[in-house]
Amino acid sequence: MLTIRGEGRSFDEPKSRTGRRTVPLIGHAAQALRDQRDYQTFKRRAADDLWQDLDLVFPDELGQPMTYERARKQLRLLCAKAGIPAGYTPHCLRHSTGTYLTAAGVPDRVVMEIVGHSSPEMKRRYQHVMGTMLEDAGRRLEAFFSVGQAVNE
C-alpha cells in the first residue's frame, strides 16, 4: 500500500523480496481471520452498492484499504478492551512475534523469514527481552556453575 499526499492510496509492489512471503499461522490467528471474513460479508451487505471488493482482510466500511492511522486507533481500542497498556502499534505486533519466536527457541534464520527481516542485525534491533528469557538465562547460568562445582568437589 502506498499513500501519496493529496493523491490518496494505491497498491504497489512490496519494498523488498521479504515483503511478499508465506507465514505460519497459529490456530487462534487462523480462526480470527475466518471470523473476519464472515464480518466482511456483513459489512459488504451494509455498504450495498458502495462496496468495492478488493479482497482485503481488513478494509474500511466501503471495502477500501484501511489507513495506518485507522489501524493504529483500532488496535489501541482493542488493547484497551483487553486490559493491555496503551502505546502498542500494529508494527509492535511484528516485534512481539519475533520476540516470542526467539523465546520459544525458533532458529534465528526462521524468525527472520517469518517477520521479514533481511539480516540478523535487523532481527536483533527489533527483538525485545522478555522476563522469561531473563529467568531462563539465570537458570542456565546457575546450571553452568553447578556443573563446575561438581567437578571441583
N, C-alpha and C positions, 0 to 999 in steps of 0.2 A: 504494500500500500504506500502510495506516495501522496503527500499533501503539498500543494503549491499554493502559497498565499495568494488569495484573490482568484484562484482558478479552481479550487475545490480538490477533491480526492480522485485518484486514478490508480489502477492496478499497474504494477511494474514488476520486473523480474527481481528476485532477491539480490541483496548486495553481494553475497558470496555463495560459493558452492554449498556451504553448510546451511544456507537459508532454506533450501528445499531438501528435506530429509524425512525419513520414517523414524518415528519414535515409539517405544513401547508404552502401552497404557496399562495402568493397574485397573482392576475390576471396577472400583469406585468411579474412576475417571471415565471409563467406557460407558458405564450406566448414566453418569451425568450428561454425557454427550447424547445418548439416546433420549434422555428426558428433554434435553434442549431441542432436539429435532422435533419432538412432539409439541413443545411450546411454540416452535416456529410455525407449525401448522395452525395453531390458534392465532398467532399474530398475523399470519397471511390472510386468514379469514376476516380479521378485524380491519385490515387495511384495504381489503377488497381490490378494486381496480388500480389502486395507487401502488400496490406491492410490486417491487422489481425483484424477481427471483435470480439472485446472483450466486446461489448455492453457498452462502456464507454460514458459518457456525454461529456467530454472534452478530447478526445485523441489527440495525436500529428498527424502529416501528414500521418502516416502509421497505425493508429489505436491503437498504444501503449499508455500506461499511460503517461500523461504529468508530467514532473518533477516539484517539488515545485518551483524551481528557475525559470523555464519557466513560470509557472502560475503567479508568482510574477511579472515577467517582462511584461507579457501580461496585468495584472491588472494595472501596472504603465502606460503603453501606453494608456489604456482605460481612466484612470483618467486624464491624460494629455489632451486627446481629449475632455473630458467633462469639463475641467477647474477646476478639483479638485486638491487641493495641493498634492504634491508628498509625499511619505512616507507611504502610505497605503499598507498593505499586505493582502493576502486572509484571514488570521486569524483576521485581523481588522474587516472584514465583520461580523464575528461571534460576536465580541464585540458590534459592532454597532447595530446588530439585538437585542441583549439583552437590550441595552440602549433604543432603540426605543420602544420595547415592554413594558419596565418598564414605560417610559414616557406616553405611551398610557393607563396605568392603568391595564395592564395584571398582574394577580396574580403571585407572585414570584415563586411558585411551577410550574406553567405553563411555565414561562420563562425558568426555569431550565431545564425542559423537552425538550423544543424546541432547546435550544443551547447545551444541553448535559452536563450540569454541575451537579456534584454529590452532592453538598451541597450549602446551602445559602452563605456560606463564599466564595466559588469559584465564585458564581454569582456576589457577591459584588466586588470581586477583579478585575473582568473584565468589570464591568459596569462603564460607564462614565457619567458625569453630563452634561446635555445639557443646553443651555441658557434658553430654555423654561421651564425646570424643576426649575431653579432658580427663574424665573418670577412667576411660579405657587406657589412656596414656599413663595415668597413675598406676593402674593395675599392672600394666606391662613393665613399668619401671620397678615396681615392687617385686614382681616375679624375677626380673633380671638380677636384683640384688639378693633375693632369696636363694637363687642358684649359686651365686658367688659365696654365700655364707656356708652352704652345704659343702662346697669344695674346700673351704678354709678350715672347716671343723675337723 
